[in-house]
Amino acid sequence: MTEANRSALEEAVRSGKEISWTWSKPLSLKQGGPATPSIEVRYLDTKARAIPDLQITIM
């Protein structure tokens, strides 16, 4: 998620839709991104607001 698409994520959480993420190494490299992803997971409350003390980074 980026700030540009935050509202789409918040709306999906509020409406109860399933949310999934994908990562493509070729697409990441094409866009100038890393060869190895780093994923930061943040927990959201029922109003789709991040809970500051609940997060994990997967590398």
Buried (B, 14 or more C-beta within 10 A) or exposed (E): EEEEEEEEBBEEBEEEEEEEEEEEEEEBEEEEEEEEEEEEEEEBEEEBEEEEEEEEEEE
